Amino acid sequence: MPAPRTPFARQCLAARDRIGPLIRRTPILTDPDTGIHLKCENEQVTGSFKARGALNALTALGPAAVVVGSSGNHGIATAWAASRMGADATVVMTEATSAYKRNRIRRLGARVITCAGGNNARGDRVAEIAAATGAVPVSSYDHPLVVAGQASVGFEILEQLAGATTIVVPVGGGGLLAGVAAAVEVAGRRVRVVAAEPRAANDTALSLAAGRRIVIDPPVSLCDGVLAQTPGAFTFPLIRRLVDEVVEVGEDEVLAAMQELAVLGLTVEPTGALAFAAARTLPAAAGTVAVVSGGNVEPAEFRRLTGASRYPARP
């Protein structure tokens, strides 16, 4: 039976209806070696699931100007959504972010500002710009409208795969994870939700163990999309209540997963392979779904990390 319709549950359902006609209903493929199902958000309109949350937030808020902090994919998604609406967009990124992603954001018409430090310093810069210019700040993960938009990933999985038993989701600040977990609750399905986190950037695992939000030093990982220093204030309570397990993954495991996805013909960035890497460590079970969260990676870097030129994709 569906869960009671809380205000946030209603936001998730409204987001699904609002953005549904404007985004792609991404496919679910199956890895023949493991039987793990792959929700291919690397095929989303902006190359990642972030299009969902950004579009929902900007459509609902209707700002004349928006400012966001991003490692890349939220910035790309925000620039795309803002261009659709005729809004001005500024994206703040740390100096360590991908030049490839910065250039994609600029090509979509947004302004890119870089700052020193980690994601917390980036957040401070966003707040300064918002206060000085009146632009509306939209967190990449810690905004109810963004999380509600990401919940549409969960709704789609449950509709596409009636036999889903476990959904493995990458986690940084927790927007996608909280959204998918909320969708499972709203749908009233008995499906386990498992978080996948880099061992080198394990703020969520540490926070859940402590029972409070832990702040870590700026982490270093191949998975540049999940380098939050602490879980979100909005997302963490949802994660504590709704997520069943956190699996920490090493860098070599991410690379191996990325290479296996390349063999399947999928262009996936390291963060996009994180959930598949975690799913491969779980006991084999029918109905396991890994969210392949994004595919925005510079082609030469993809070839370097995967050795993609060494073998053809499977038919």
Disulfide bonds with the S-S distance in Angstrom:
none
